[in-house]
Amino acid sequence: MKLVNYLSIAGLSAGIALSAVPSNAENIPIPDLFPTGVDSSGTILGDGVADPNYNILETTSSGIVVNQANVPSVWFPNNSNSRWIWETATGQPTNVTRTFRTTFDLTGFDPNTASISGEWAVDNEGLDILINGISTGQTSSGFRNLDSFSINDGFVSGLNTLDFIAFDFGISSGFRVDSISGSAELIAEPIPEPSSLLGLVVAGLLGTASIKRAPEK
């Protein structure tokens, strides 16, 4: 009778253990994705402050928050989420192409499940968005409104780069990213086969049973 009871307990224990294993992977927010004009905690930056999240490849320097006084009235207004940035606080130089790069780390994530979306604007034109140097063919129509973008492939394990190519041919220059976010599934830990897990539970309990049945000396 005792052996039957132990086997019943073994089956119940294995069932509980297996039911605790998640059946579906969960999407987790990708860290270190920031709009323009905020610090590394997401707090809005002041006029003329360097943006720690976006570097300009052509100058190897950080983007700078454009002074509010230098933001033309026709630009999409600054808000509590993001601000316009450029090479200088006055929106100069003009008639140039600038590539703004931000980076994020997918260590521990499955890159095949990653996706990113957001909105961007450029004075005058957004030419392309590149993920790890690969063109996505997405453009921005200008500076009056924010244009949506989304990226669903091209991600790699570890460090990833996201480049926004901005072209100006006017009097003032600016670049803007807003509402950027992303998610990916964590890399799953190896899970024992159900038969192996059940075998371990049964073996352990049978061992306990044999100890209890041993005659006293």
N, C-alpha and C positions, 0 to 999 in steps of 0.2 A: 504493500500500500504506500509506503513511504517513497519508493522509487517512482510510482505513478504520480504522486504529488509533486515530486521534484521535477519530473518531466513537464507537468502542467505549468509549473512556475517558469520553467525554461522557455516554453512556448510563449507564455504571456510576456516575459521579459524581452524576448526577441521582437515580438510584435510592437511593444512600446518603443524599443530602440529604433526599429525601422520606420515607425510612424513619425519619429522626430527628425528624420532626414528630409530636408526641403525638396519638394518635387519640381519646383520651378526656380530658375535663377532670377535674381532681383536686380533691377537697374539702379545703380548708385550714381549720384551727381559727380561729374568730373571736377576735381579741384582746380583752382588757379585760372579760372576763366573770368575775366573782368571786362567791363565796358571801359571806354576811354574816360580819362579825367577823374579816376578814383585811385586811392592808395591800395595797398595789399590787403586791407581789411574791408574794402568797399566803400570807404568814406570819401565823399566828394572833396577834390583838391581845389585850392585857391588859384587865382590868376597867376600865371607865370611859373607855376610849380611843375617840376619834372614828373612825368607819368612813369612810375616804376614798372608798369606792365607792358609798355609798348616801346620798342626800339626802332629807330630809323636805320635801315641797312645802308643807305647811301652815305650817311654821315657817322654811323656807329654811335650815335647819341640817343638819349631818350626823347620821346615826344614831349612837347611843352604845352601846358594848358593855355589856350589863347585867351588873352585879356577880354573880359566882358565888353569893354569899350571898343575892342577891335572886332567883335562879332557883328557882321552885317545884319540888318534887320530882316533880310530875306532868308537867312539861314534858319534851319529848324532850331527852335529855341533850346538852350541849355535847360536841363531839368534836374531833379534830385537823384536821377540814376546815372547820368553821364554828362560830359562836357566835350566841346571841340578841342582838339589838339593839333599841333603842327610842329614845324622845326623851331619856330620862335614864338614868343608870346604875342607878337604883332601880326601873326599870320603870314610871315615872309620866310623865304623868298617865294615868288610866283613864277609861273611858266616853267615848272619843273615836274618831274615824276618822283614820287617818294614811296618807298615800301615800308609799311609799318608791320613789325613782327611781334607776336606774342607767343609764348610757349606754355605747354602744360605737360604733365607727366602721367602716363598710363601704366606705370609699374603696378602690378597686382590686378590690372584689369584685362579683360579679353578685348583686344583692339578690334576684332571682327564684329563686336556688338556695339561699338561706340557711335555716337551721333552728336552733332553740335548744330545749334540754330541761333539766330540773332537778327539784328538789324544794323544797317550801316548807311552812311552818307558821306559825300565828298564834294568839296568845291575845287574843281568843277566836275570831275568824273571818276568813278571807281572802275578801273579797268579789269580787275580780276581778283579772285581770292584763291590762294594756293595752300593746300594741305601737304606738308612735308615736301614742298617744291613741285607738287603736281597741281596743274590748273583745274579749277572746278567750273570755269566758264561763267561765273556769276559776276554781275556788274552792278554798279550803282548809278542811277540816272542823274544824280545831282545833289543839291544841298537844301532844297525846300522841304523834302520829306525823307523819311527813313525807309530804305528798301530791305525786305526780308532776305535772308540767306539760310541755307541748310546744307550740311555736309554729313553724308552717311557712309563713306568709305575712304580709303587712303590712310587710315590710322595705323600706327605701329606701336609695338611694346616700348616702354620707356618714354624718353623725351620726344615730343611732337612739336612741330612749328606750324603756325598759322600766319600767313602773310597777306596783307591787304595792299593792293597796288593803287595808289592815288595819283591822279594827273590834274594839274592846274594850268589854266591858260588865261587867268583873269587878274583882278586887282588884289584880291585877298585869297588866302589858301586855308583849308581846314579839312580835318578828317575826324570821323565820329563812328563809334560802335556803341550800340545800346542793346539791352535785354539779351545778352549772350549767355547761353547755358548749354550744358551737355550731360550725357549720361552714358554709362557702360556697365556691363555685368562684371562682377568680380570673378577672377579665375577660381573655379571650384576646387576644393580640396579633394583628394582621392577618397572615395567611399568604399568600404569593404563590400564584396558581393553578399547578397542576403544569405546565401547558403553558408558562407564563411562565418558571418556574424552569428547565425543560429548555432553553428557548430561550436563556436567559442563559448556561447552561453551555456549550451547543453553540457559541454565538457567540464566547465567550471562547476556546474551544479551537481553533476554526477560524481565529480571528485569529492565534493562536500558530502554527498550521500555515502560514499564508500568509507570516508573517515568516520562518520557517525555510526556505521554498521560494524566497524572494527571491534572485535571482542576486547574486553579489558584484560590486562595481564595480571 
